[in-house]
Amino acid sequence: SEACLGDFIDGFGRRVFRRPVTTAERARYLELRGTGTPPAEIARSVLFTFFLSPPFLYRFEHEGTPLPSDPAVLALSPHEVASRLTFHFWRSMPDEALLAAADSGELGTDAGYNAALERVFADARTKATIRRFFGQWFQLDGFEGFADTPAFRAFAADVEAGPALVAAMREEVDDLVDHYTWQSGGTYTDLLTSNLSFARAAELAALYGVRAWSGSGAPPALPANERSGLLTRAALLVEGNELTNPVKRGAFVLRHVLCSGSSGGIASASRPRPRRRSAPAATA
């Protein structure tokens, strides 16, 4: 029925568009009902149209009002703020609590925005996003595995170089990032220069010459004058064979850590306050 389809358009459309469906949009979707069209075909047509619509595929930010002090700049609408927060920190759409705060206008206030930001940042999905950010930045997923050659086996000696050791190396970097992001209140400088070992696996800890970290309490310090900071961790030094490549290593540090050279890089991982954006050109 028209009432049933209208309810679905309002509820599902609010989730898909991350804002309430407009009157014009609702009317256009109701037209898909047609006369004598089978219910299954109506549902297919509505879903198909929703999932191919620009408001679902893209995040438009043009609902805000111009600032009195600068008409060329728009203040984001509450629903745009909700999407900006969750796509930044969760890599996904707003949840029901954020949509409700946007519907009521609460998210458009400083107090409402700050409360939402704290809740979003405390969510486990934000921790996963922060880890993914550093993993992509430092290309931690690019390791293709150790070589199985006589030369490498001689080089590895009694070290069991395999998937478990690689996983332990990656876990240590995740724990290091977590520590300075969530526990210690440290800075990026602290992350780059830290002398703390977060190696949980006994084999990785043995490579560092420290005891294994239990996952709680104070982590052990790395041996003095041997290694320090993020760039000396096994995950960022590991190679697939017994040879090293200082040229590629230097290019990686130059481009991805110092954000210099031809490829550029990411300058910092910060917590932005998404409140404003430039207004589109009149001809856009």
HURAJO-V675867 format. One record per residue. RES is the residue in one letter. SS is DSSP state (hx for helix, st for strand, lp for the rest). BURIAL is # if it has 24 or more other C-alpha atoms within 12 Angstrom, else .. D_CENTER is the distance of its C-alpha to the mean C-alpha in Angstrom with 2 decimals. Layout:
{{RES;SS;BURIAL;D_CENTER} {RES;SS;BURIAL;D_CENTER}}
This chain:
{{S;lp;.;41.40} {E;hx;.;40.22} {A;hx;.;39.33} {C;hx;.;37.24} {L;hx;#;35.42} {G;hx;#;34.92} {D;hx;.;33.34} {F;hx;#;30.92} {I;hx;#;30.05} {D;hx;#;29.44} {G;hx;.;27.28} {F;hx;#;25.34} {G;hx;#;25.09} {R;hx;#;23.59} {R;hx;#;20.66} {V;hx;#;20.39} {F;hx;#;20.82} {R;lp;#;18.94} {R;lp;#;22.22} {P;lp;#;25.88} {V;lp;#;27.70} {T;lp;.;30.31} {T;hx;.;34.01} {A;hx;.;34.30} {E;hx;#;31.38} {R;hx;#;32.90} {A;hx;.;36.26} {R;hx;.;34.99} {Y;hx;#;33.38} {L;hx;#;36.56} {E;hx;.;38.55} {L;hx;#;37.02} {R;hx;#;39.11} {G;lp;.;42.27} {T;lp;.;45.70} {G;lp;.;46.36} {T;lp;.;42.91} {P;lp;.;42.09} {P;hx;.;39.41} {A;hx;.;37.25} {E;hx;.;37.37} {I;hx;#;36.46} {A;hx;#;33.36} {R;hx;.;32.38} {S;hx;#;32.97} {V;hx;#;30.98} {L;hx;.;27.91} {F;hx;.;28.25} {T;hx;#;28.50} {F;hx;#;25.55} {F;hx;.;23.20} {L;lp;.;24.55} {S;lp;.;24.58} {P;hx;.;22.74} {P;hx;#;21.42} {F;hx;#;19.57} {L;hx;.;18.40} {Y;lp;.;17.49} {R;lp;#;16.51} {F;lp;#;19.71} {E;lp;#;20.15} {H;lp;#;23.93} {E;lp;.;25.06} {G;lp;#;25.17} {T;st;#;28.49} {P;st;.;29.63} {L;st;.;29.90} {P;lp;.;33.59} {S;lp;.;33.21} {D;st;.;31.53} {P;st;.;31.94} {A;st;.;29.78} {V;st;.;26.67} {L;st;#;25.43} {A;st;#;24.07} {L;lp;#;21.28} {S;lp;#;22.64} {P;hx;#;21.45} {H;hx;#;19.91} {E;hx;#;18.06} {V;hx;#;16.76} {A;hx;#;15.64} {S;hx;#;13.64} {R;hx;#;12.22} {L;hx;#;11.10} {T;hx;#;9.58} {F;hx;#;7.96} {H;hx;#;6.37} {F;hx;#;5.60} {W;lp;#;6.13} {R;lp;.;5.63} {S;lp;.;9.32} {M;lp;#;12.62} {P;lp;#;14.30} {D;lp;#;16.32} {E;hx;.;20.07} {A;hx;.;20.24} {L;hx;#;18.25} {L;hx;#;20.29} {A;hx;#;23.40} {A;hx;#;22.70} {A;hx;#;22.27} {D;hx;.;25.43} {S;hx;.;27.43} {G;lp;.;26.40} {E;hx;#;25.28} {L;hx;#;21.84} {G;hx;#;23.81} {T;lp;.;25.31} {D;hx;.;24.15} {A;hx;.;24.73} {G;hx;.;22.91} {Y;hx;#;19.86} {N;hx;.;19.79} {A;hx;.;20.27} {A;hx;#;17.45} {L;hx;#;15.05} {E;hx;.;16.28} {R;hx;.;15.99} {V;hx;#;12.42} {F;hx;#;11.46} {A;hx;.;13.80} {D;lp;.;12.33} {A;hx;.;11.43} {R;hx;.;8.32} {T;hx;#;6.97} {K;hx;#;8.38} {A;hx;.;6.85} {T;hx;#;3.18} {I;hx;#;5.64} {R;hx;#;7.55} {R;hx;#;5.72} {F;hx;#;5.56} {F;hx;#;9.17} {G;hx;#;10.03} {Q;hx;.;9.63} {W;hx;#;11.20} {F;lp;#;14.01} {Q;lp;#;14.36} {L;lp;#;14.76} {D;lp;.;15.00} {G;lp;.;17.83} {F;lp;#;20.60} {E;lp;.;23.11} {G;lp;.;25.31} {F;lp;#;28.49} {A;lp;.;31.69} {D;lp;.;34.57} {T;lp;.;37.44} {P;hx;.;40.38} {A;hx;.;39.28} {F;hx;.;35.84} {R;hx;.;37.38} {A;hx;.;39.81} {F;hx;.;37.11} {A;hx;.;35.03} {A;lp;.;38.26} {D;lp;.;37.63} {V;lp;.;33.82} {E;lp;.;32.44} {A;lp;#;29.92} {G;lp;.;28.01} {P;hx;.;24.81} {A;hx;.;25.11} {L;hx;#;25.22} {V;hx;#;22.20} {A;hx;#;20.21} {A;hx;#;21.61} {M;hx;#;20.60} {R;hx;#;16.91} {E;hx;#;17.20} {E;hx;#;18.83} {V;hx;#;16.06} {D;hx;#;13.58} {D;hx;#;16.38} {L;hx;#;17.05} {V;hx;#;13.61} {D;hx;#;13.86} {H;hx;#;17.37} {Y;hx;#;16.90} {T;hx;#;13.89} {W;hx;.;15.44} {Q;hx;.;19.04} {S;lp;.;20.84} {G;lp;.;19.44} {G;lp;.;19.61} {T;lp;.;18.61} {Y;hx;#;17.14} {T;hx;.;20.84} {D;hx;.;21.22} {L;hx;#;18.48} {L;hx;#;20.24} {T;hx;.;23.65} {S;lp;#;23.38} {N;lp;#;26.30} {L;st;#;25.08} {S;lp;#;24.79} {F;lp;#;22.37} {A;lp;#;23.91} {R;lp;#;24.64} {A;lp;#;26.45} {A;hx;#;30.06} {E;hx;#;30.18} {L;hx;#;27.33} {A;hx;#;28.82} {A;hx;.;32.15} {L;hx;#;30.89} {Y;hx;#;29.93} {G;lp;.;33.21} {V;lp;#;31.87} {R;lp;#;31.89} {A;lp;#;29.00} {W;lp;#;26.71} {S;lp;.;27.05} {G;lp;.;23.56} {S;lp;.;25.01} {G;lp;.;27.14} {A;lp;.;27.50} {P;lp;#;26.39} {P;lp;#;29.11} {A;st;#;29.43} {L;lp;#;29.58} {P;lp;.;33.10} {A;lp;.;34.13} {N;lp;.;34.43} {E;lp;.;32.82} {R;lp;#;29.08} {S;lp;.;26.63} {G;lp;#;23.10} {L;hx;#;19.93} {L;hx;#;21.59} {T;hx;#;24.37} {R;lp;#;22.39} {A;hx;#;23.42} {A;hx;#;20.04} {L;hx;#;20.27} {L;hx;#;24.02} {V;lp;#;24.55} {E;lp;#;26.52} {G;lp;#;27.79} {N;lp;.;31.41} {E;lp;.;33.73} {L;lp;.;33.38} {T;lp;.;31.03} {N;lp;.;30.21} {P;hx;.;30.25} {V;hx;.;30.01} {K;hx;.;26.69} {R;hx;.;25.53} {G;hx;.;26.64} {A;hx;.;25.03} {F;hx;#;21.63} {V;hx;#;22.07} {L;hx;.;23.47} {R;hx;.;20.88} {H;hx;#;17.53} {V;hx;#;18.44} {L;lp;.;21.04} {C;lp;.;19.50} {S;lp;.;23.00} {G;lp;.;24.83} {S;lp;.;24.63} {S;lp;.;21.03} {G;lp;.;19.55} {G;lp;.;16.16} {I;lp;.;13.51} {A;lp;.;15.52} {S;lp;.;13.51} {A;lp;.;10.47} {S;lp;.;11.82} {R;lp;.;11.75} {P;lp;.;13.24} {R;lp;.;15.87} {P;lp;#;15.63} {R;lp;#;19.34} {R;st;#;20.88} {R;st;#;20.81} {S;st;.;23.63} {A;lp;.;25.97} {P;lp;.;26.50} {A;lp;.;29.72} {A;lp;.;32.66} {T;lp;.;32.98} {A;lp;.;29.40}}
